[in-house]
Amino acid sequence: MLNLYGSGVALVTPFTNDNNINYDKLEELIEYQIGNNTDFLVPCGTTGESSSLSNNEKKQLIKFVVEKTKNRIPVIAGTGSNNTKIAIEMSKYAKKVGADGVLVVTPYYNKSNQEGLYVHYKKIADAIYPLPLILYNVPSRTGIDISVETIVKLARIENIIGIKEANPSLEKIANIINTTKEYNFKVFSGNDNLLIPTLSLGGSGVISVCANIIPDKMHNICTNNDKDLFFTYLDLMNVLFVDVNPIMVKEAMNYLGLDVGKVRLPLYKSSNVNNLKLYKVLEMLKDEFKI
């Protein structure tokens, strides 16, 4: 079974001026990430604007990332949906084209009860066995919070190997780690600014927005449990969330010359006030970037 650890980048989806996926730029981003020690790639997640991509676009994007990565590092494809049938279809497709695992967000809007969440995930995991599945809990986006008890039940399923936990409660993170340790269950921080606390509790790393800009630094924080490096970039981690993700990280990448295009509607560019806050942090750190 896949033994993930470290910094996985929640990869942005670059767009052309006419709002199509920019595959030339995506290939550049893949090479940039691999060349700067990112531990694994996560396309088609929240930061990749998955909710604004069609299913065909997601399939093409996942296939492209797998093919261009060429087994150099793992690819964990975002395949979640609030429709269980579609989540199974997308996860089977990711398996077919060679992804190393899938990241499956809790069903949004439906607001399933906990037993429904368990059955949803079990059906997906069974459909793609033995491909590894990582749960993704982000209640601020989905309106639902998967409970520790449900996570423990799911951790007993062989190919459900971990969770990206974006509930900011350190108490919950501690409880997940403590109650699933017998299953070798991985807990990845879904919040960059909680990476060191998560690692200190026994977490396995992060699925990171900030890694789009500083992949080597996020890798080193994970590898060395480097608190000083973490605090160096804490302002950057925080300023990337003064508006809805991935608005600010795309603005930052464009400011630094990575030219990833705009976000898709209904997301929209941020205010001048927020952008100035971002630029100030970027300028303070400009000597640190390898871009």
Residue frames relative to the residue before (quaternion, step in Angstrom):
aa qw qx qy qz dx dy dz
M 1.0000 0.0000 0.0000 0.0000 0.00 0.00 0.00
L 0.6117 -0.5933 0.3967 0.3413 3.55 -1.10 0.79
N 0.1623 -0.7938 0.5825 0.0648 3.58 -0.84 1.02
L 0.0478 -0.8388 0.5420 -0.0193 3.56 0.23 1.31
Y 0.1357 0.7506 -0.6437 0.0622 3.52 -1.21 0.68
G 0.7186 0.4836 -0.3255 0.3792 3.55 -1.19 0.52
S 0.7162 -0.4335 0.3540 0.4170 3.52 -1.21 -0.69
G 0.0812 -0.7603 0.6440 0.0229 3.51 -0.71 1.16
V 0.3356 -0.7525 0.5280 0.2057 3.58 -0.82 0.92
A 0.3183 -0.6909 0.6188 0.1960 3.53 -0.98 0.97
L 0.2265 -0.8658 0.4337 0.1047 3.50 0.34 1.37
V 0.4042 -0.6850 0.5471 0.2609 3.57 -0.92 0.90
T 0.3457 -0.6849 0.5913 0.2485 3.53 -1.29 0.40
P 0.2538 -0.7848 0.5431 0.1571 3.62 -0.45 1.13
F 0.1753 -0.7873 0.5855 0.0817 3.54 -1.06 0.80
T 0.4802 -0.6277 0.5335 0.3012 3.53 -1.27 0.56
N 0.7062 -0.4486 0.3330 0.4349 3.57 -1.31 0.07
D 0.7193 0.3879 -0.2533 0.5177 3.59 1.16 -0.50
N 0.6045 -0.6613 0.3086 0.3196 3.53 1.24 0.68
N 0.4834 0.6056 -0.4717 0.4208 3.56 1.13 0.67
I 0.6163 -0.5295 0.4051 0.4191 3.58 -1.20 0.34
N 0.2923 -0.7562 0.5678 0.1427 3.55 -0.87 1.05
Y 0.1851 -0.8401 0.5013 0.0934 3.57 0.07 1.30
D 0.5838 0.5538 -0.3848 0.4521 3.61 1.08 -0.52
K 0.6783 0.4672 -0.2872 0.4891 3.57 0.93 -0.88
L 0.6161 0.5477 -0.3505 0.4445 3.60 1.00 -0.74
E 0.6406 0.5080 -0.3326 0.4701 3.58 0.97 -0.75
E 0.6215 0.5318 -0.3366 0.4665 3.60 1.02 -0.74
L 0.6629 0.5079 -0.3053 0.4576 3.57 0.94 -0.87
I 0.6181 0.5370 -0.3395 0.4629 3.58 1.02 -0.77
E 0.6854 0.4763 -0.2879 0.4696 3.58 0.87 -0.94
Y 0.6167 0.5421 -0.3344 0.4625 3.58 1.07 -0.76
Q 0.6736 0.4947 -0.2956 0.4628 3.58 0.92 -0.88
I 0.6833 0.4732 -0.2949 0.4715 3.57 0.83 -0.93
G 0.6756 0.5082 -0.2894 0.4490 3.59 1.00 -0.82
N 0.7510 0.3452 -0.1952 0.5280 3.56 1.25 -0.36
N 0.6670 -0.6270 0.2584 0.3086 3.50 1.08 1.01
T 0.2751 0.7259 -0.5728 0.2634 3.58 1.05 0.56
D 0.4425 -0.7369 0.4544 0.2338 3.56 -0.91 0.92
F 0.7881 -0.1177 0.0518 0.6020 3.60 1.12 -0.54
L 0.4050 -0.7147 0.5301 0.2102 3.55 -1.26 0.59
V 0.0925 -0.7846 0.6119 0.0374 3.56 -1.05 0.83
P 0.0274 -0.8076 0.5890 -0.0118 3.61 -0.02 1.25
C 0.8180 0.2908 -0.2132 0.4482 3.56 -1.34 0.40
G 0.4306 0.6476 -0.5063 0.3726 3.54 0.99 0.87
T 0.7808 -0.2850 0.2336 0.5046 3.55 -1.26 -0.38
T 0.6844 0.4852 -0.2828 0.4649 3.58 0.89 -0.96
G 0.6652 0.4802 -0.2876 0.4941 3.57 1.22 -0.47
E 0.4480 -0.7246 0.4241 0.3072 3.58 1.33 0.25
S 0.0947 0.8521 -0.5092 0.0756 3.56 1.04 0.82
S 0.6589 0.5250 -0.3220 0.4319 3.59 1.01 -0.74
S 0.6982 0.4238 -0.2684 0.5108 3.60 1.27 -0.24
L 0.5924 0.5366 -0.3695 0.4739 3.56 1.30 0.24
S 0.4512 -0.6489 0.5291 0.3089 3.57 -1.07 0.67
N 0.6448 -0.5126 0.3796 0.4211 3.59 -1.21 0.32
N 0.6369 0.5172 -0.3343 0.4638 3.60 1.03 -0.72
E 0.6359 0.5133 -0.3312 0.4716 3.59 1.00 -0.76
K 0.6363 0.5266 -0.3304 0.4568 3.59 0.96 -0.82
K 0.6608 0.5086 -0.3103 0.4565 3.57 0.91 -0.91
Q 0.6632 0.4994 -0.3048 0.4667 3.57 0.89 -0.91
L 0.6669 0.5124 -0.3009 0.4496 3.56 0.97 -0.90
I 0.6511 0.5071 -0.3173 0.4672 3.59 0.91 -0.88
K 0.6542 0.5107 -0.3106 0.4633 3.59 0.88 -0.92
F 0.6541 0.5189 -0.3109 0.4541 3.58 0.93 -0.89
V 0.6747 0.4912 -0.3073 0.4572 3.60 0.83 -0.93
V 0.6391 0.5174 -0.3275 0.4654 3.59 0.96 -0.83
E 0.6882 0.4908 -0.2911 0.4479 3.58 0.83 -0.97
K 0.7150 0.4506 -0.2666 0.4632 3.60 0.88 -0.87
T 0.6199 0.5440 -0.3499 0.4443 3.60 1.13 -0.51
K 0.1413 -0.8574 0.4851 0.0977 3.58 1.21 -0.59
N 0.6739 -0.5501 0.2826 0.4042 3.56 0.92 0.99
R 0.3935 0.7300 -0.4853 0.2770 3.61 1.16 0.34
I 0.7555 -0.0298 -0.0030 0.6545 3.55 1.15 -0.66
P 0.6163 -0.5700 0.3741 0.3942 3.62 -1.14 0.41
V 0.2195 -0.7280 0.6346 0.1384 3.53 -1.29 0.58
I 0.0834 -0.7773 0.6235 0.0075 3.55 -0.71 1.16
A 0.1989 -0.8382 0.5022 0.0753 3.56 -0.21 1.30
G 0.4059 -0.6832 0.5532 0.2498 3.54 -1.04 0.84
T 0.0539 0.8326 -0.5428 0.0963 3.58 -0.50 1.20
G 0.3981 0.7614 -0.4439 0.2543 3.58 1.24 0.22
S 0.0218 0.7625 -0.6464 0.0160 3.51 -1.32 0.46
N 0.4608 -0.6437 0.5135 0.3311 3.55 -1.25 0.30
N 0.6141 0.4469 -0.3413 0.5538 3.54 1.36 0.27
T 0.4081 -0.7566 0.4502 0.2415 3.58 -0.33 1.24
K 0.6305 0.5476 -0.3331 0.4378 3.58 0.98 -0.83
I 0.6813 0.4686 -0.2924 0.4803 3.58 0.94 -0.87
A 0.6197 0.5343 -0.3482 0.4575 3.61 1.00 -0.73
I 0.6403 0.5028 -0.3204 0.4844 3.59 1.02 -0.74
E 0.6437 0.5266 -0.3190 0.4544 3.59 0.93 -0.90
M 0.6958 0.4692 -0.2791 0.4667 3.58 0.83 -0.98
S 0.6589 0.5081 -0.3115 0.4590 3.58 0.99 -0.78
K 0.6278 0.5131 -0.3304 0.4832 3.58 1.05 -0.73
Y 0.6361 0.5202 -0.3345 0.4614 3.58 1.00 -0.76
A 0.6391 0.5226 -0.3294 0.4582 3.59 0.93 -0.86
K 0.6377 0.5131 -0.3196 0.4775 3.56 1.01 -0.80
K 0.6520 0.5450 -0.3093 0.4268 3.58 0.92 -0.95
V 0.7598 0.3830 -0.2152 0.4794 3.60 0.89 -0.87
G 0.6706 -0.5821 0.2777 0.3665 3.58 1.22 0.24
A 0.3254 0.7266 -0.5378 0.2774 3.59 1.13 0.43
D 0.4764 -0.6954 0.4704 0.2611 3.56 -1.13 0.68
G 0.7819 -0.0917 0.0607 0.6136 3.56 1.29 -0.23
V 0.3161 -0.7297 0.5672 0.2141 3.54 -1.32 0.07
L 0.2590 -0.7122 0.6341 0.1537 3.50 -1.30 0.62
V 0.0560 -0.8381 0.5412 -0.0395 3.56 -0.52 1.21
V 0.3115 -0.7756 0.5276 0.1516 3.55 -0.46 1.27
T 0.5750 -0.5604 0.4577 0.3819 3.57 -1.19 0.51
P 0.5744 -0.6140 0.4068 0.3573 3.60 -1.01 0.73
Y 0.2766 -0.7871 0.5402 0.1100 3.53 -0.62 1.22
Y 0.8166 0.2847 -0.2376 0.4424 3.55 -1.31 0.52
N 0.6540 0.5150 -0.3268 0.4474 3.64 0.83 -0.88
K 0.1372 -0.8224 0.5286 0.1595 3.57 1.08 -0.88
S 0.0086 -0.8343 0.5473 -0.0658 3.54 0.69 1.15
N 0.4588 -0.6129 0.5415 0.3473 3.57 -1.24 0.36
Q 0.7210 -0.4769 0.2833 0.4152 3.57 -1.28 0.27
E 0.6398 0.5115 -0.3386 0.4629 3.60 1.00 -0.70
G 0.6232 0.5315 -0.3341 0.4665 3.58 1.08 -0.70
L 0.6187 0.5336 -0.3336 0.4702 3.57 1.07 -0.76
Y 0.6484 0.5223 -0.3204 0.4519 3.57 0.93 -0.91
V 0.6939 0.4711 -0.2876 0.4624 3.60 0.79 -0.98
H 0.5945 0.5730 -0.3466 0.4451 3.59 1.06 -0.81
Y 0.7297 0.4304 -0.2459 0.4710 3.56 0.73 -1.05
K 0.6315 0.5377 -0.3428 0.4410 3.58 0.98 -0.77
K 0.6535 0.5125 -0.3196 0.4562 3.58 0.93 -0.83
I 0.6490 0.5010 -0.3215 0.4738 3.59 0.98 -0.78
A 0.6669 0.5080 -0.3026 0.4534 3.58 0.87 -0.97
D 0.6566 0.5055 -0.3121 0.4647 3.59 0.94 -0.85
A 0.6655 0.5352 -0.3038 0.4224 3.58 1.00 -0.84
I 0.7785 0.3225 -0.1674 0.5117 3.59 1.09 -0.62
Y 0.3127 0.7773 -0.5030 0.2122 3.62 1.26 0.06
P 0.6236 -0.2003 -0.7549 -0.0326 1.63 -1.93 1.66
L 0.2885 0.7752 -0.5247 0.2012 3.62 1.16 0.35
P 0.4636 -0.7003 0.4654 0.2793 3.62 -0.83 0.94
L 0.1535 -0.7680 0.6188 0.0602 3.53 -1.13 0.80
I 0.1428 -0.7602 0.6294 0.0744 3.55 -1.01 0.91
L 0.3933 -0.6977 0.5520 0.2320 3.56 -0.86 1.00
Y 0.1254 -0.7737 0.6154 0.0831 3.57 -1.18 0.53
N 0.0434 -0.8111 0.5822 -0.0350 3.54 -0.48 1.26
V 0.1550 0.7806 -0.5850 0.1563 3.57 -0.54 1.19
P 0.1468 -0.8656 0.4714 0.0840 3.57 0.49 1.21
S 0.5882 0.5793 -0.3802 0.4171 3.62 1.10 -0.53
R 0.7017 0.4287 -0.2507 0.5108 3.58 1.21 -0.51
T 0.7976 0.3910 -0.1609 0.4302 3.54 0.82 -1.04
G 0.4029 -0.7227 0.4712 0.3055 3.57 1.16 -0.51
I 0.7209 0.3418 -0.2327 0.5562 3.56 1.27 0.26
D 0.1811 -0.7835 0.5902 0.0704 3.55 -1.04 0.85
I 0.3230 -0.7489 0.5444 0.1962 3.56 -0.58 1.13
S 0.4104 -0.7524 0.4657 0.2204 3.57 -0.72 1.07
V 0.6383 -0.5100 0.4084 0.4071 3.54 -1.28 0.39
E 0.6393 0.5430 -0.3275 0.4349 3.58 0.95 -0.85
T 0.6670 0.4833 -0.2980 0.4824 3.58 0.98 -0.83
I 0.6209 0.5402 -0.3352 0.4585 3.58 1.03 -0.77
V 0.6418 0.5181 -0.3247 0.4628 3.59 0.96 -0.84
K 0.6397 0.5156 -0.3275 0.4667 3.61 0.95 -0.83
L 0.6920 0.4753 -0.2795 0.4659 3.57 0.94 -0.89
A 0.6047 0.5735 -0.3533 0.4250 3.60 1.10 -0.64
R 0.6054 0.5636 -0.3522 0.4379 3.59 1.21 -0.38
I 0.5777 0.5564 -0.3750 0.4649 3.58 1.27 -0.29
E 0.5512 -0.7040 0.3301 0.3027 3.53 -0.55 1.24
N 0.7964 0.3206 -0.1802 0.4802 3.60 0.78 -0.91
I 0.5203 0.5237 -0.4703 0.4837 3.60 1.19 0.47
I 0.0970 -0.8877 0.4498 -0.0152 3.52 0.01 1.37
G 0.8319 -0.0543 0.0636 0.5486 3.60 1.15 -0.26
I 0.3144 -0.7311 0.5740 0.1929 3.51 -1.37 -0.13
K 0.2622 -0.6605 0.6707 0.2123 3.50 -1.26 0.60
E 0.0920 -0.8312 0.5482 -0.0012 3.56 -0.31 1.28
A 0.0412 -0.8217 0.5680 -0.0239 3.55 -0.45 1.26
N 0.3896 0.6203 -0.5352 0.4208 3.54 1.18 0.55
P 0.3803 -0.7818 0.4403 0.2244 3.64 -0.55 1.08
S 0.4668 0.6921 -0.4428 0.3272 3.61 1.22 0.08
L 0.3176 -0.7529 0.5461 0.1845 3.59 -0.55 1.15
E 0.5717 0.5767 -0.3809 0.4422 3.56 1.15 -0.53
K 0.6661 0.4886 -0.3039 0.4745 3.57 0.95 -0.85
I 0.6324 0.5294 -0.3322 0.4576 3.58 0.96 -0.85
A 0.6458 0.5170 -0.3123 0.4670 3.58 0.96 -0.87
N 0.6707 0.5036 -0.2996 0.4548 3.58 0.94 -0.88
I 0.6233 0.5264 -0.3433 0.4653 3.60 1.03 -0.75
I 0.6759 0.4982 -0.2952 0.4559 3.56 0.82 -1.01
N 0.6848 0.5035 -0.2856 0.4426 3.58 0.89 -0.93
T 0.7645 0.4072 -0.2120 0.4525 3.58 0.87 -0.93
T 0.7217 0.4053 -0.2563 0.4992 3.62 1.23 -0.16
K 0.4004 0.7676 -0.4532 0.2124 3.60 1.24 -0.07
E 0.6258 0.5500 -0.3559 0.4233 3.62 1.06 -0.58
Y 0.6889 0.4673 -0.2722 0.4826 3.60 1.25 -0.35
N 0.3986 -0.7155 0.4734 0.3241 3.62 1.28 0.05
F 0.2492 0.7976 -0.4953 0.2373 3.54 1.09 0.88
K 0.3225 -0.7750 0.5202 0.1574 3.58 -0.84 1.03
V 0.1146 -0.7763 0.6161 0.0675 3.56 -0.97 0.85
F 0.0844 -0.7933 0.6029 0.0020 3.55 -0.62 1.21
S 0.4537 -0.6668 0.5151 0.2903 3.55 -0.94 0.86
G 0.2601 -0.7495 0.5883 0.1565 3.53 -1.04 0.84
N 0.6789 0.3947 -0.2652 0.5595 3.55 1.37 0.14
D 0.4437 -0.7164 0.4697 0.2632 3.58 -0.54 1.15
N 0.7118 0.4848 -0.2733 0.4285 3.57 0.91 -0.89
L 0.6713 0.4203 -0.3091 0.5265 3.58 1.31 0.14
L 0.3150 0.7900 -0.4838 0.2063 3.58 1.22 0.31
I 0.7006 0.4570 -0.2894 0.4653 3.61 0.71 -0.99
P 0.6460 0.4929 -0.3461 0.4690 3.66 0.85 -0.73
T 0.6525 0.5100 -0.3209 0.4595 3.60 0.98 -0.79
L 0.6458 0.5073 -0.3158 0.4753 3.58 0.96 -0.83
S 0.6602 0.5283 -0.3127 0.4329 3.57 0.94 -0.87
L 0.6736 0.4775 -0.2847 0.4870 3.57 1.21 -0.54
G 0.6356 -0.5369 0.3259 0.4489 3.57 1.30 -0.14
G 0.3646 0.7417 -0.4815 0.2917 3.56 1.25 0.38
S 0.5099 -0.6903 0.4505 0.2460 3.53 -1.29 0.43
G 0.7681 -0.2933 0.1892 0.5369 3.59 1.23 -0.04
V 0.5071 -0.6326 0.5122 0.2835 3.52 -1.21 -0.65
I 0.1945 -0.6799 0.6793 0.1963 3.52 -1.30 0.44
S 0.1255 -0.9100 0.3887 -0.0711 3.43 0.09 1.52
V 0.3919 -0.6690 0.5884 0.2296 3.51 -1.16 0.81
C 0.6666 0.5424 -0.2933 0.4188 3.55 0.89 -1.04
A 0.5886 0.6032 -0.3609 0.3993 3.58 1.14 -0.59
N 0.5069 0.6182 -0.4383 0.4108 3.59 1.20 -0.19
I 0.7434 0.3756 -0.1906 0.5196 3.58 1.17 -0.66
I 0.8143 0.1293 -0.0265 0.5652 3.59 0.91 -0.94
P 0.0313 -0.8530 0.5207 0.0171 3.61 0.65 1.06
D 0.6593 0.5133 -0.3200 0.4466 3.59 0.93 -0.84
K 0.6575 0.5113 -0.3164 0.4541 3.59 0.99 -0.81
M 0.6600 0.4921 -0.3177 0.4704 3.60 0.93 -0.80
H 0.6090 0.5343 -0.3404 0.4772 3.58 1.07 -0.71
N 0.6968 0.4811 -0.2836 0.4502 3.58 0.85 -0.96
I 0.5959 0.5473 -0.3669 0.4591 3.60 1.05 -0.67
C 0.6831 0.4827 -0.2837 0.4689 3.58 0.92 -0.91
T 0.6937 0.5027 -0.2834 0.4310 3.56 0.81 -1.03
N 0.8054 0.2878 -0.1152 0.5053 3.56 0.92 -0.94
N 0.3422 -0.7346 0.5030 0.3005 3.58 1.30 -0.02
D 0.2076 0.8522 -0.4482 0.1725 3.52 1.14 0.90
K 0.2421 -0.8108 0.5204 0.1152 3.57 -0.10 1.31
D 0.6360 0.5367 -0.3410 0.4372 3.60 0.97 -0.79
L 0.6596 0.4902 -0.3010 0.4837 3.58 0.95 -0.87
F 0.6087 0.5561 -0.3351 0.4560 3.58 1.04 -0.77
F 0.7068 0.4524 -0.2741 0.4696 3.58 0.82 -0.94
T 0.5605 0.5931 -0.3848 0.4311 3.59 1.16 -0.52
Y 0.7951 0.3056 -0.1340 0.5065 3.57 0.98 -0.87
L 0.3705 0.7572 -0.4762 0.2501 3.58 1.23 0.15
D 0.6292 0.5260 -0.3435 0.4576 3.62 0.99 -0.74
L 0.6385 0.5117 -0.3251 0.4742 3.58 1.02 -0.76
M 0.6334 0.5331 -0.3325 0.4517 3.59 0.92 -0.88
N 0.7065 0.4738 -0.2636 0.4549 3.56 0.93 -0.91
V 0.6861 0.4989 -0.3075 0.4311 3.59 0.89 -0.89
L 0.5871 0.5789 -0.3733 0.4253 3.59 1.18 -0.41
F 0.7348 0.3783 -0.2295 0.5141 3.57 1.27 -0.16
V 0.3582 0.7139 -0.5241 0.2956 3.60 1.09 0.58
D 0.7382 0.1520 -0.1613 0.6371 3.56 1.31 -0.12
V 0.7228 -0.4589 0.2873 0.4295 3.57 -1.27 0.26
N 0.4395 -0.6821 0.5269 0.2530 3.56 -0.90 0.99
P 0.6515 -0.1829 -0.7336 -0.0630 1.70 -1.98 1.60
I 0.1726 0.8223 -0.5298 0.1152 3.61 1.07 0.58
M 0.7498 0.4268 -0.2353 0.4475 3.57 0.73 -1.07
V 0.6509 0.5035 -0.3482 0.4490 3.62 0.94 -0.71
K 0.6340 0.4995 -0.3466 0.4779 3.60 1.03 -0.61
E 0.6204 0.5280 -0.3392 0.4704 3.58 1.04 -0.74
A 0.6530 0.5139 -0.3088 0.4628 3.57 0.99 -0.84
M 0.6675 0.4993 -0.3063 0.4596 3.57 0.91 -0.87
N 0.6462 0.4992 -0.3218 0.4792 3.57 1.00 -0.74
Y 0.6295 0.5389 -0.3244 0.4561 3.58 1.00 -0.81
L 0.7230 0.4279 -0.2305 0.4910 3.57 1.09 -0.77
G 0.6199 -0.6080 0.3203 0.3788 3.57 1.28 0.17
L 0.4869 0.6783 -0.4342 0.3381 3.59 1.20 0.26
D 0.2434 -0.8499 0.4551 0.1067 3.58 1.35 -0.10
V 0.2136 0.8102 -0.5131 0.1861 3.57 0.66 1.14
G 0.5536 -0.6398 0.3822 0.3716 3.58 1.25 0.09
K 0.6678 -0.5048 0.3832 0.3904 3.51 -1.38 -0.05
V 0.5219 -0.5425 0.5252 0.3969 3.51 -1.40 -0.01
R 0.4773 -0.6585 0.5021 0.2940 3.54 -1.24 0.49
L 0.5514 -0.5754 0.4915 0.3511 3.53 -1.19 0.62
P 0.5090 -0.0954 -0.8530 -0.0653 1.55 -2.18 1.24
L 0.4554 0.6260 -0.4931 0.3971 3.62 1.19 0.18
Y 0.0622 -0.7985 0.5986 -0.0123 3.55 -1.13 0.68
K 0.6743 -0.5043 0.3462 0.4136 3.55 -1.20 0.46
S 0.5105 -0.6690 0.4592 0.2846 3.54 -1.16 0.65
S 0.6636 -0.5017 0.3796 0.4048 3.54 -1.34 0.06
N 0.6354 -0.5165 0.4058 0.4060 3.56 -1.24 0.34
V 0.6077 0.5613 -0.3527 0.4373 3.57 1.04 -0.73
N 0.6859 0.4688 -0.2851 0.4779 3.59 0.86 -0.93
N 0.6538 0.5201 -0.3207 0.4463 3.57 0.95 -0.85
L 0.6408 0.5186 -0.3297 0.4602 3.58 1.00 -0.74
K 0.6049 0.5359 -0.3502 0.4735 3.58 1.07 -0.67
L 0.6553 0.5161 -0.2955 0.4656 3.56 0.99 -0.90
Y 0.6792 0.4990 -0.3013 0.4459 3.58 0.79 -1.02
K 0.6161 0.5564 -0.3461 0.4371 3.59 1.02 -0.75
V 0.6711 0.4779 -0.2959 0.4835 3.58 0.94 -0.88
L 0.6495 0.5224 -0.3198 0.4505 3.59 0.93 -0.86
E 0.6601 0.5060 -0.3110 0.4599 3.58 0.95 -0.81
M 0.6363 0.5292 -0.3249 0.4577 3.59 1.05 -0.72
L 0.7579 0.3702 -0.1850 0.5043 3.58 1.15 -0.65
K 0.3587 0.8064 -0.4424 0.1593 3.57 1.30 -0.12
D 0.6540 0.5208 -0.3263 0.4411 3.60 1.05 -0.64
E 0.6299 0.5587 -0.3208 0.4338 3.58 1.28 -0.30
F 0.6228 0.5830 -0.3415 0.3945 3.59 1.14 -0.53
K 0.3336 -0.7405 0.5538 0.1836 3.55 -1.14 0.77
I 0.4316 0.7266 -0.4482 0.2915 3.58 1.28 0.01
